[in-house]
Amino acid sequence: MDFRVQLATRMLFRRKGSLGSASMAVAIAILVIVINSITFEGVANAIIRDLINYRFGHVLVTDRDGNIEKPDREMIGFVENLGYVEGAAVRLSSAASINNTREPVPIRAYGVPLIGVIPEDEQDASKIRQTLSQGSFVAAKNSIVLGDSVARDLQAKIGDPLKLKVTGKNGQDVVKAFYVVGISKTAGGLGFDTSAIIHIDILREMTGRQNESSEMIVRLYDQKDSDKLVRAFISRYPSDRLKAETIEEAGEDILRGIRSGIAFINLVGYFGMLSSAFGIVTIMMMIVASKTREIGIIRAIGSNKANVMIIFVLQGVIIGAIGAAAGFALGSAYTIYADTQDLQFGNSLALEVKYDPYSVLQTCLTGFLMSVAASVYPAWRTTKLEPAEATRY
């Protein structure tokens, strides 16, 4: 073994407290960055998951100028015959004023988003049924599912009679009676917590929009086929106003904000790592101060300044290696735990975490390089000590 490595190791391990403190500073800095990165990336992935499951599917088809006027079965039949599509469903959107008429004095809610669905198609195209916290999904044409927030506003419960008023295509108000069959609630509110869901045929009848739909959602067996489906759909309807978007495109505004937040939090984490670097500099300076006599002896027996500097840089390498190894173990343990436990905080969104050892390793490499860089200044200071002066200490 090179004598410089032997000296660096021996000098460092004689001060095990300093070695442990410096290594743990690196490990904790790495762990903090991994936790921040994994947690916020898990939030972004969870948002994408829920948008796919409830709102947009893997591919969202809309009309550039308003409602889609193509026949439902034509579009659904086309995409389902492609072989890699799990299910597709059309939806119609509107807004309604709702009265809960259970009591003599009705409880009202205004401007409630109203979603018309085909229950049978939603079975394969979405996981909307899994959002039900009470009751059942829309079945009869006079049944309605309320979002949790809407149900609270109306003080509604299963079985309550409601009256919905919507404005039709011709500008006339239409009122129809419904009864509550279910309550929809999702962690994070990315489902239909603020909406009401009825059968699409009834909504079309009330609004006078026969055979129209606002959108078609398409669920795939494999999300990687999203671009393939978009190309196939555009090829099938090249001159129409229809627009097909992947989940990344349809949810672009939401995801941009989330990812900007992730980048900022990671930046804060790296500034935290810099504070660990200052800790390493302090510890290394203490080692230099305590080893002044030894440095003088090493210089006196013929070692040049470069060798002395290398000895102390190697100590930074050792600290960084131990800290990075500990940080990798801690970061991997947290990531695997979050991946296997469907981690969530309170009743918030369940994180969608995927363990990526290369991502953790990249953070560890940054911590290692930071440790080495932090050792350069103390190592350089050793070259300023003259042998005759240093041996007096």
Stockholm file with secondary structure:
# STOCKHOLM 1.0

chainA/1-393         MDFRVQLATRMLFRRKGSLGSASMAVAIAILVIVINSITFEGVANAIIRDLINYRFGHVLVTDRDGNIEKPDREMIGFVENLGYVEGAAVRLSSAASINNTREPVPIRAYGVPLIGVIPEDEQDASKIRQTLSQGSFVAAKNSIVLGDSVARDLQAKIGDPLKLKVTGKNGQDVVKAFYVVGISKTAGGLGFDTSAIIHIDILREMTGRQNESSEMIVRLYDQKDSDKLVRAFISRYPSDRLKAETIEEAGEDILRGIRSGIAFINLVGYFGMLSSAFGIVTIMMMIVASKTREIGIIRAIGSNKANVMIIFVLQGVIIGAIGAAAGFALGSAYTIYADTQDLQFGNSLALEVKYDPYSVLQTCLTGFLMSVAASVYPAWRTTKLEPAEATRY
#=GR chainA/1-393 SS CCHHHHHHHHHHHTTHHHHHHHHHHHHHHHHHHHHHHHHHHHHHHHHHHHIIIIIIBSEEEEETTBSBCSCHHHHHHHHHTTSSEEEEEEEEEEEEEEEECSSSSCEEEEEEEEEEECHHHHHHHCCGGGGEEEECCCCSTTEEEEEHHHHHHHTCCTTCEEEEEEECTTSCEEEEEEEEEEEECCTTSCSSTTCEEEEHHHHHHHHTCTTCBSEEEEEESSGGGHHHHHHHHHHHSTTSSEEEEEHHHHTHHHHHHHHHHHHHHHHHHHHHHHHHHHHHHHHHHHHHHHTHHHHHHHHHTTCCHHHHHHHHHHHHHHHHHHHHHHHHHHHHHHHHHHHHTTCCSTTSCCCCCCCCHHHHHHHHHHHHHHHHHHHHHHHHHHTTCCHHHHTTC
#=GC SS_cons         CCHHHHHHHHHHHTTHHHHHHHHHHHHHHHHHHHHHHHHHHHHHHHHHHHIIIIIIBSEEEEETTBSBCSCHHHHHHHHHTTSSEEEEEEEEEEEEEEEECSSSSCEEEEEEEEEEECHHHHHHHCCGGGGEEEECCCCSTTEEEEEHHHHHHHTCCTTCEEEEEEECTTSCEEEEEEEEEEEECCTTSCSSTTCEEEEHHHHHHHHTCTTCBSEEEEEESSGGGHHHHHHHHHHHSTTSSEEEEEHHHHTHHHHHHHHHHHHHHHHHHHHHHHHHHHHHHHHHHHHHHHTHHHHHHHHHTTCCHHHHHHHHHHHHHHHHHHHHHHHHHHHHHHHHHHHHTTCCSTTSCCCCCCCCHHHHHHHHHHHHHHHHHHHHHHHHHHTTCCHHHHTTC
//
